[in-house]
Amino acid sequence: MDPTPTQALQQLRALIPVGLRHAQALLERCAGDPQHAAELYKTELLQVLVDKSGLSPEQAREQLHAAGYDLNRTLHAIDEARFTLTQRILRKHHRDPGQALDLIAQAIETAEQLPRQYWLDFAALEQLAPAPRCFMILHEWLAFEGWEGFDSALHFHLPQAVAQLRHLQLEALAETLEQADQRQQQLRAAHAESETPVELAMRINQDPLFNRCQDHFQQQRQPLADCLHQWVERHIEQFPA
């Protein structure tokens, strides 16, 4: 006795992970035979995977079978076998480089068990391999600047950040930060005794030279993020696998 449409649908979905509408369409094409519909689905899925992955049909069939013919699980398993964690982050978030950089930083922090008391311990960052050290110092410094502001960031491990900018051959940006720091120190030395902290902060943030430095930094913030993205790609072997 042939199964009822409801029974056929239940049998088909017990055989393969397929959505309701897709299952109904398959059964219509296969005269209500769930076994035939399941084989048709597997054949179609095999071709999709071959096209997406570049695997041979035999390799694709093995991967699909291992993942229970769930295409997303299969693609994820293939990616894990082919790419490192860092590469997968770059691939998945290629349209949002900022998100990619944040996720790579989190991966390094986890992999290296970096100590954090709100902000990362820069002494620990100095112990990293050269490429992730450069990346993490600048990523953390940029995060601090984004949270606390440019004037405060000049007091946050500036020598380490400047050194890494020079390591990236971003000499003009390194000089801009140093010039801003020097100007801030000059203004503090000249007015610290005569002005309140609030007045002094206003003076610094209204100073033309300081503002030119700050504007140049803001203009270079996105290019710096792009440079860090390229840095990861060039030194991918030093980043989390």
N, C-alpha and C positions, 0 to 999 in steps of 0.2 A: 504494500500500500504506500502510495506516495505521501510524503509529509504534507500537512497543511501549510499555507503560507507562513503562519506564525511559527510553526515547528521548524520549517526550513530556515527561517530567519535566525531562530535560536541556535540551530545546529551550525549554521554558517559562522555565526559570531563566536561560537565555542571553538571553531577550527582556526579562525584567523582574527586578529585585532582590527576590525573594520567598523567604520561608522554606520549608523542605521541607514541613512540614505544610500550610501555606497553599496551596502549589503543588499538593499532592495533592488538597486539597479543591476547588480551582478546576477541576482536570482532571475530577474526578468530576461536577461540575456542567455541564461542557462536553463530555461524552462522549469525553474523552481528546484533544480538539483543542487543541493548545498555542496556536495563533493566536487562537482564540476565547477561550480562558482569559486570554490576555494582554490582550485588549481589555476583557474583563469586569473584570479587575483594575484597569486604567487608569480605567475608568468609576467603580468604587467608590472608588479613591484620589482621583479628582477631586472627588467629593462630600465626602469627608473633609476635603480641603484647603479647599474652599469654606466648610465649616462652621467650621473652625478659624481661618481667616485673614480671612474676610469679603471675599475677592477675588471678582470675577466669574468665571464658568466659563471665559471666554476667557483672562483673566489667569492663573487657576490652571493651566489647561492649558499655557500658555507656561512657567510656572515649573517645573511638573513635567517637561516635556520637557527643559528646560535642565539639570535636576538628574538626568536619567536615571531618572525615576520613583522616586527615593529620597525618601520622605516627610520623613525627618529632615533630609537635605541641603536639601530644598526649604524647609522651615520655617526653617532656619538662614539661608538666603539671603534670605528675606523679612524676617526680623528684622534682618539686617545692613543691608538697604535702608531699613527703616522707623525703626530706633532707633539711637541712639548707643551706644558701648561702655558708657558709664555706665548708660544706661537698660537695656541688656541685662543688666548685672550686677544691677541692682535687680529686674528682672523674674524672672530665674532664681533668685535667692536671697532672694525675698521672705519665705520662712519662716525664714531664718537671717540676720537683719540684721547680726549681728556679722561673718559671713563676707563679706557684701556690702561692709561698710565696709573690711575688710582688702583685698579685691580692688580696690576703688576707689583705696585708698591706693597699692597696687602699680601700678595703671595710671597714676596721677599721677607717681609716682616714675620710671617708665619713660618716659613722654611728656616729662617735663621734664628728664630725665637728671640727677636730683638726686644730689649727692655724698653718699656714705655711708661712714663708718668705724665700723661696727657700728651706730651711731645716725646719723640724718640730720643734715646740717649746717643748723642753724637760721638761719644767715645766708642760706642759699640759700632756705629756706622763706619768709623775709620778702619775697623778690622775686616770689613768686607773685601771681596775681590774688587779689582780696580773699576770695572764697568758698573756693577751694582752699587759700589760706594759712591761714584759720581752721581748716578741716578738718584739714589735715596737721599743724599745730602741736599741736592737741589729740589727734589720733590717735596721734602719736608720743609725746606726753607720757603718755598713757594706757598705751601699750605699755611705756614705761619703768617706770611705776608697777607694772604687772602683773608685770614681771620682777624689779625691784629692791626693791619695797616702797614704802609711803607715805612713810616718813621720808626715804628716799634721794631720792624723786621731788621733794621740796621743794627739793633742790639742783640740779634739772635744768630749767633754763630756765623757772623758775616765773613770772617777770614776763611772759614771752610767753604762757604758758598762761593766766594770770589775765586778761591783756588780751583774749584771745580769748573767754574765758568771759563777760566783760562785753560783748563784741561780740554774743554770743548772748543778752544780757540775763539771764544767769544770775548775778545779783549775789550772791545768798546763798551760792552755791557758791564764787564768787570770794573772798568774805570769809572763808569757812571755811578755804580754803587759806592765805590770808594770816595768819589767826589761828593756824593750826597752825605756820606758819613762824616767826612771832613768838615763840610759846611755846617752840619748839625752840631758837631763838636765846637766849632768856632762860635756859633751863636749861643750855645749853652755857656761857654766860658765867658763870653762878653756880657751876658744878661742874667745869669743864674742868680746873682745876689740882689739884683734890683727888681726882678719880676717873679710873680708867682708861677708855679708849674703850669697852670692853665694859660697864663699870658705868654710864657715861654713857648709852649706848644703851638699857640696861635702864631707867634712870630716865626717859628720854624716853618710852619705849613703855609705861610704867606710869603716866604722869602722867594724872590724870583729865581735865584740859582738853584735852590733846593727843589723848587717846582719844576724847573727844566729837567733836572735829573729824574724826578719822579715821573714826569710825562714820558721821558725816553724809556724808562723801565716799563711802563704800562704798554707802550707801543711794541716793545720787544717781548712781552710776556707770551703771546701766542707763538711767535717764532721760536722762543726758547722751548716751549712745550713740543713743538714740531721737531726741534733738534733732539730732544730727549727721546721722542718716539723713534727717530732714525738711529739714535745711539743704541737703543735696545735691539733694533733689527740687525745692526752691524755686529753686535757682541752677544747674540742670542745664546751662545753656548755657555755664557756666564750667568744666565738668568734661570729661574726655577724650571725644572724639567717635569 
